[in-house]
Amino acid sequence: MSPTLKADVLVVGGGTGGTAAAVQAARRGAKTILVSEFPWLGGMLTTAGVSAPDGNELAAFQTGLWGAFLGELQQRQPGGLDWGWVSFFTYDPRIGAEIFADWVKCLPNLQWISGQIAQDVLWEGNRISGVRFADFTVTAKITLDATELGDLLALGEVGHRWGWEFQAEWGEPSAPIASNDLTERYSVQAPTWVAIMQDFGEGAIAPEIPAPPVDNPDRFSDAWKDYTPEQFLNYGRLPGGLLMINWPIRGNDYGEGVDRLIGSKTSRQEFLQESLWHTQSFARFIQTKLGRRYGLAQNIFPISQIENQPNSSLLSAFALHPYYRESRRLRGISTVTEQDILPFVGAKVAKLPINSEGICETIAIGNYANDHHYPSGDIPLQPKSIRWGGRWTGTPFTIPYSALIPESTDGLLVCEKNISVSHIANGATRLQPVVMNIGQAAGMAAALCAEAGCQPRDLSVRVLQEALLQDAEARATVIPLFNLTLDRSDWLDRQRYYLDRPQAYPASGECPFPLSVKSDQKTGFLNESSVFEPRTLTFEPDFSVNPSGKTANTDSQFSGIFRRLSAQDWTLTLTSPASVASQTWQLVTLDSETDRFLHNCETEKPLTVSGRLNFAGAWLLAGAVALNG
């Protein structure tokens, strides 16, 4: 008879959300068991190989466990994170996996068991009381579905959705009115099986990538027709000459018969096999077209579990599973729809989620564009992108707590791409930082429920928000404001102010209060009459610039002539250091004060910039700026 383990919190799935949930629950003090299918933790950020995360890149949004993860990467990744142009943070996935493993090791009340898949859900009345695995059973006060495809929802027959909703459902402006060829062919967004290739250098001859049993290179014709080969390769360039292959244009997105993922075990295996072969075929196409200096990287991932694979020595270059962009999606107390992620009229931010009792329910933030992937074509989507910091980013939005709670089932929370969200809105809520934020909130909620002996639906969202805001190790922002970073002494006061007064949330996404804010001694609330005290911009000592294009964790100092091409479009023609003098770089920033300075700076002015060059994106990332002279 298999053993039964007991926990306060059981997390099923070791992906991005599940890892964050388990770490947060254990840090809160809950006895936590985390059961994962794979030998690495981190999901999209590691096991799926997407080590170029999108969204929540602005300094004010780098909070909670997401911010802590970035901080660890910046410390551990040799050469820094400025390598590709698809993201401001690209890294070796092995380092990401090390970070998560180290977090878990530090928590004696967190037991991690790998290599197990849920077999059955246990019930006590209307409450999920645990999960049975092949070799053991776990009973818990609260269970979290953190699987990549919402498998617990299906096993437990908990209400969920899969596929499209049409416009009549919620009035989403981008939802199709009726079924069409695209909705019939792809019920959800296409997954991508990521591979890591390597640039072995000029003159090198990498091992030939063999053709898979199904190989059709014609599928990849013109994959980078609008880019140079170098731009294509730099899309997902990682440190150490590694190249993340996750290319959406006639590349390795694969969605043929995607419904097989939620069918039988055999049909899922068939889809996975085809998806892996598709990526192998694309990698071979890249090598054939661009030369043998490019080949599959070695010893990146543990060997995939796909059965009957020839050339198994090559498999360490392929992620452990596909990058799933969409999952079964919970039918929750509330549902995030497209209207919830779009800017409200005249605003740069989305509205805050306020329930029928007037309570602001936000527990996680995101800002990525609404990005959908269908290999045979795109759908028109309402504009969500905005220019900020000299570049394109996305409208900030929030996730309500009630989107993590089933309509009627107790004992369960969700914390991956399986939250209660529409198919359309999933294009923005599915990204790594948002899911990590959701996982942290779900883990905190589960621990609080275990402490209080209550169900998730009965937990005060204000108690949850306060716990996230005041977490001892990773304080998490729940109200997105472009100019409110964790280092501000008034950060907590401002977060509370808008939670208590969501109707005052500024359409600009900027705190209208002066930057130095004092609390009213009688009420404890922010006082708008406080005095403005600008921060003095300072620079680190001057570091030399490596002409090879390699970056470092520390910023360097640059001088040049600032030019404004248009609103939020700036360049700097460098005058120093000598190694890059006369070069013109796009000037971008993730810092709100730098953004404000550049927004108001006159063109043709001489500037000194503390920042880092990104040779793949041809941008200079500015952390601080000042006028020369």
Secondary structure in CASP SS format (residue, H / E / C, confidence):
PFRMAT SS
TARGET T0000
AUTHOR 0000-0000-0000
METHOD secondary structure of the structure
MODEL  1
M C 1.00
S C 1.00
P C 1.00
T E 1.00
L E 1.00
K E 1.00
A E 1.00
D E 1.00
V E 1.00
L E 1.00
V E 1.00
V E 1.00
G C 1.00
G C 1.00
G C 1.00
T H 1.00
G H 1.00
G H 1.00
T H 1.00
A H 1.00
A H 1.00
A H 1.00
V H 1.00
Q H 1.00
A H 1.00
A H 1.00
R H 1.00
R H 1.00
G C 1.00
A C 1.00
K C 1.00
T E 1.00
I E 1.00
L E 1.00
V E 1.00
S E 1.00
E C 1.00
F C 1.00
P C 1.00
W C 1.00
L C 1.00
G C 1.00
G H 1.00
M H 1.00
L H 1.00
T C 1.00
T C 1.00
A C 1.00
G C 1.00
V C 1.00
S C 1.00
A C 1.00
P C 1.00
D C 1.00
G C 1.00
N C 1.00
E C 1.00
L C 1.00
A H 1.00
A H 1.00
F H 1.00
Q C 1.00
T C 1.00
G H 1.00
L H 1.00
W H 1.00
G H 1.00
A H 1.00
F H 1.00
L H 1.00
G H 1.00
E H 1.00
L H 1.00
Q H 1.00
Q H 1.00
R H 1.00
Q C 1.00
P C 1.00
G C 1.00
G C 1.00
L C 1.00
D C 1.00
W C 1.00
G C 1.00
W C 1.00
V C 1.00
S C 1.00
F C 1.00
F C 1.00
T C 1.00
Y C 1.00
D C 1.00
P H 1.00
R H 1.00
I H 1.00
G H 1.00
A H 1.00
E H 1.00
I H 1.00
F H 1.00
A H 1.00
D H 1.00
W H 1.00
V H 1.00
K H 1.00
C C 1.00
L C 1.00
P C 1.00
N C 1.00
L E 1.00
Q E 1.00
W E 1.00
I E 1.00
S E 1.00
G C 1.00
Q C 1.00
I C 1.00
A E 1.00
Q E 1.00
D E 1.00
V E 1.00
L E 1.00
W E 1.00
E E 1.00
G C 1.00
N C 1.00
R E 1.00
I E 1.00
S E 1.00
G E 1.00
V E 1.00
R E 1.00
F E 1.00
A C 1.00
D C 1.00
F C 1.00
T E 1.00
V E 1.00
T E 1.00
A E 1.00
K E 1.00
I E 1.00
T E 1.00
L E 1.00
D E 1.00
A C 1.00
T C 1.00
E C 1.00
L C 1.00
G C 1.00
D H 1.00
L H 1.00
L H 1.00
A H 1.00
L H 1.00
G C 1.00
E C 1.00
V C 1.00
G C 1.00
H E 1.00
R E 1.00
W C 1.00
G C 1.00
W C 1.00
E C 1.00
F C 1.00
Q H 1.00
A H 1.00
E H 1.00
W H 1.00
G C 1.00
E C 1.00
P C 1.00
S C 1.00
A C 1.00
P C 1.00
I C 1.00
A C 1.00
S C 1.00
N C 1.00
D H 1.00
L H 1.00
T H 1.00
E H 1.00
R H 1.00
Y C 1.00
S C 1.00
V C 1.00
Q C 1.00
A C 1.00
P C 1.00
T E 1.00
W C 1.00
V C 1.00
A E 1.00
I E 1.00
M E 1.00
Q E 1.00
D E 1.00
F C 1.00
G C 1.00
E C 1.00
G C 1.00
A C 1.00
I C 1.00
A C 1.00
P C 1.00
E C 1.00
I C 1.00
P C 1.00
A C 1.00
P C 1.00
P C 1.00
V C 1.00
D C 1.00
N C 1.00
P H 1.00
D H 1.00
R H 1.00
F H 1.00
S C 1.00
D C 1.00
A C 1.00
W C 1.00
K C 1.00
D C 1.00
Y C 1.00
T C 1.00
P H 1.00
E H 1.00
Q H 1.00
F H 1.00
L H 1.00
N H 1.00
Y C 1.00
G C 1.00
R E 1.00
L C 1.00
P H 1.00
G H 1.00
G H 1.00
L E 1.00
L E 1.00
M E 1.00
I E 1.00
N C 1.00
W C 1.00
P C 1.00
I C 1.00
R C 1.00
G C 1.00
N C 1.00
D E 1.00
Y C 1.00
G C 1.00
E C 1.00
G C 1.00
V H 1.00
D H 1.00
R H 1.00
L H 1.00
I H 1.00
G C 1.00
S C 1.00
K H 1.00
T H 1.00
S H 1.00
R H 1.00
Q H 1.00
E H 1.00
F H 1.00
L H 1.00
Q H 1.00
E H 1.00
S H 1.00
L H 1.00
W H 1.00
H H 1.00
T H 1.00
Q H 1.00
S H 1.00
F H 1.00
A H 1.00
R H 1.00
F H 1.00
I H 1.00
Q H 1.00
T H 1.00
K H 1.00
L H 1.00
G C 1.00
R C 1.00
R C 1.00
Y E 1.00
G E 1.00
L E 1.00
A C 1.00
Q C 1.00
N C 1.00
I C 1.00
F C 1.00
P C 1.00
I C 1.00
S C 1.00
Q C 1.00
I C 1.00
E C 1.00
N C 1.00
Q C 1.00
P C 1.00
N C 1.00
S H 1.00
S H 1.00
L H 1.00
L H 1.00
S H 1.00
A H 1.00
F E 1.00
A C 1.00
L C 1.00
H C 1.00
P C 1.00
Y E 1.00
Y C 1.00
R C 1.00
E C 1.00
S C 1.00
R C 1.00
R E 1.00
L E 1.00
R C 1.00
G E 1.00
I C 1.00
S C 1.00
T C 1.00
V E 1.00
T C 1.00
E H 1.00
Q H 1.00
D H 1.00
I C 1.00
L C 1.00
P E 1.00
F C 1.00
V C 1.00
G C 1.00
A C 1.00
K C 1.00
V C 1.00
A E 1.00
K C 1.00
L C 1.00
P C 1.00
I E 1.00
N C 1.00
S C 1.00
E C 1.00
G C 1.00
I C 1.00
C E 1.00
E C 1.00
T E 1.00
I E 1.00
A E 1.00
I E 1.00
G E 1.00
N C 1.00
Y C 1.00
A C 1.00
N C 1.00
D C 1.00
H C 1.00
H C 1.00
Y C 1.00
P C 1.00
S C 1.00
G C 1.00
D C 1.00
I C 1.00
P C 1.00
L C 1.00
Q C 1.00
P C 1.00
K C 1.00
S E 1.00
I E 1.00
R E 1.00
W E 1.00
G C 1.00
G C 1.00
R E 1.00
W E 1.00
T E 1.00
G E 1.00
T C 1.00
P C 1.00
F E 1.00
T E 1.00
I E 1.00
P E 1.00
Y H 1.00
S H 1.00
A H 1.00
L H 1.00
I C 1.00
P E 1.00
E C 1.00
S C 1.00
T C 1.00
D E 1.00
G C 1.00
L E 1.00
L E 1.00
V E 1.00
C C 1.00
E C 1.00
K C 1.00
N C 1.00
I C 1.00
S C 1.00
V E 1.00
S C 1.00
H C 1.00
I C 1.00
A C 1.00
N H 1.00
G H 1.00
A H 1.00
T H 1.00
R C 1.00
L C 1.00
Q H 1.00
P H 1.00
V H 1.00
V H 1.00
M H 1.00
N H 1.00
I H 1.00
G H 1.00
Q H 1.00
A H 1.00
A H 1.00
G H 1.00
M H 1.00
A H 1.00
A H 1.00
A H 1.00
L H 1.00
C H 1.00
A H 1.00
E H 1.00
A H 1.00
G C 1.00
C C 1.00
Q C 1.00
P H 1.00
R H 1.00
D H 1.00
L C 1.00
S C 1.00
V H 1.00
R H 1.00
V H 1.00
L H 1.00
Q H 1.00
E H 1.00
A H 1.00
L H 1.00
L H 1.00
Q C 1.00
D C 1.00
A C 1.00
E C 1.00
A C 1.00
R C 1.00
A C 1.00
T C 1.00
V C 1.00
I C 1.00
P C 1.00
L C 1.00
F C 1.00
N C 1.00
L C 1.00
T C 1.00
L C 1.00
D C 1.00
R C 1.00
S C 1.00
D C 1.00
W H 1.00
L H 1.00
D H 1.00
R H 1.00
Q H 1.00
R H 1.00
Y H 1.00
Y H 1.00
L H 1.00
D H 1.00
R C 1.00
P H 1.00
Q H 1.00
A H 1.00
Y C 1.00
P C 1.00
A C 1.00
S C 1.00
G C 1.00
E C 1.00
C C 1.00
P C 1.00
F C 1.00
P C 1.00
L C 1.00
S C 1.00
V C 1.00
K C 1.00
S E 1.00
D C 1.00
Q C 1.00
K C 1.00
T C 1.00
G C 1.00
F C 1.00
L E 1.00
N C 1.00
E C 1.00
S C 1.00
S C 1.00
V C 1.00
F C 1.00
E C 1.00
P C 1.00
R C 1.00
T C 1.00
L C 1.00
T C 1.00
F C 1.00
E C 1.00
P C 1.00
D C 1.00
F C 1.00
S C 1.00
V C 1.00
N C 1.00
P C 1.00
S C 1.00
G C 1.00
K C 1.00
T C 1.00
A C 1.00
N C 1.00
T C 1.00
D C 1.00
S E 1.00
Q E 1.00
F E 1.00
S E 1.00
G E 1.00
I E 1.00
F E 1.00
R E 1.00
R E 1.00
L E 1.00
S E 1.00
A C 1.00
Q C 1.00
D E 1.00
W E 1.00
T E 1.00
L E 1.00
T E 1.00
L E 1.00
T E 1.00
S E 1.00
P C 1.00
A H 1.00
S H 1.00
V H 1.00
A C 1.00
S C 1.00
Q C 1.00
T E 1.00
W E 1.00
Q E 1.00
L E 1.00
V E 1.00
T E 1.00
L C 1.00
D C 1.00
S H 1.00
E H 1.00
T H 1.00
D H 1.00
R H 1.00
F H 1.00
L H 1.00
H H 1.00
N H 1.00
C C 1.00
E C 1.00
T C 1.00
E C 1.00
K C 1.00
P E 1.00
L E 1.00
T E 1.00
V E 1.00
S E 1.00
G E 1.00
R E 1.00
L E 1.00
N E 1.00
F C 1.00
A C 1.00
G C 1.00
A C 1.00
W E 1.00
L E 1.00
L E 1.00
A E 1.00
G E 1.00
A E 1.00
V E 1.00
A E 1.00
L E 1.00
N C 1.00
G C 1.00
END
